Amino acid sequence: MRASVKLQPGQRGTKRYVEQYGDQLFCVRYRYDRAQRKRYTTVEIIVASADWMPKTAPEVLVGVQVAWGEAALAARIRAAGGQWNRARRVWELTYGQVCALELLDRLVWLDQ
């Protein structure tokens, strides 16, 4: 069986499911079984949500946002081994250092 169409809530073909599941609806998929000549409609719904922070190794390189004028904070980051990335406009240092400096609220995940 293969899924050929994945629709987001509000797209054509999802109206009935939006009415049934409301904001819990994540997507609607149509799956086709060539052998049995059948089409199956599946829905993916959200049943729970919670805050989540991925566990990562302390040596993973991440970014830290620092606003213009926060020179004291930039100096702390530089002293911890951070380097300024001009293209991304963030300070780069390891995740372990970000935790040690208690800057998790300023964390930016870099595309590796």
N, C-alpha and C positions, 0 to 999 in steps of 0.2 A: 504494500500500500504506500502511496506517495502523497504528500501534501502539495497541492499546486497553488493554492490561494491562501494567503494569510491576511485577514482584514482587521483593521483597528476599529474600535467602537465609533459609531457614527457613519462609517462607510456604508455604501449600498450593500445590502445583504446581511446587515447586522441589527436592523431596527427591532425585530422581535426579541432578540437576545438582550439588547440594551434595555428594553422595557422590562424584561424578566429579571436581569441581574443588576441593572443600574451601574453605579460607579465601581462595582466589584469586577465588571467585565474587563478583561485585559486584551483578549483577541478572539477571533473566530477563525477556524481553519476548515477548509474543505479537503477531505482526503478521498482519493479514488482508488478502487480495487478493480483492476482490469479483469482478473480471473473470474470474479463473481459479478462483474458489471454493476457495482454499487458505488454510490457516493455517500460518504459519512460526513456529518457536520460535527465538529468538536468545538467546545468553548473552553477558554482558559480563564479562570476567575481568581481573584485575589481573596484569600480567606483570612489573612492576618498580615500585619505589618509591624515592624519594630526597628529601632535605630540599630545600625550595624557598622562596625569598623573592622575592615579585614585585618587579620593578623599578618604581620609581615616580618621579614628578617630585619634585624637592626642595621644591616649594611646596605639595604636598598636605598638608592638615591631618590630623594623627594624634593619638592620645592616648598619654600616658605614665602608668603606674601608679606611685604613690609611696605607701609605707606611712606610717601615722601615726607621727610621731616622726622622720622623715627630713627635718628642717628645712633642713639644709645642702643637700641635693639639691634640695628645692623652691626654695630661694633661687637656685641655679644655673639652674634651669629658668625662673624668673621673670626673671632677668637676661638670659636668651637670648630673651625675648619671649613666653614661655609664659603662658597664662591658665588659671585653675582653672575647670573646668566642674562645677558643683555637682550637676547632674542626673545626669551620667555618672560622677562621682567620679573624674575623671582630669584631668591637666594636658594642655591642648591646645597644640600647636606644630607647626611644619612638619617634614616628614620630613627635610629637610636639616639642621635644627637637632638632631633626634634623633640623626642620624648623627654630627654634629660633637661632641655631648656623649657619644657612645658609650653610648647608652641603648637599643640595639636589643633587648636582652633584656627590656625593660619596655614594649615597643611594643604598642599596642592600636589595631587598625584601626577607624576610626569609620565608621558607615553614613552615607554622604553622601546 
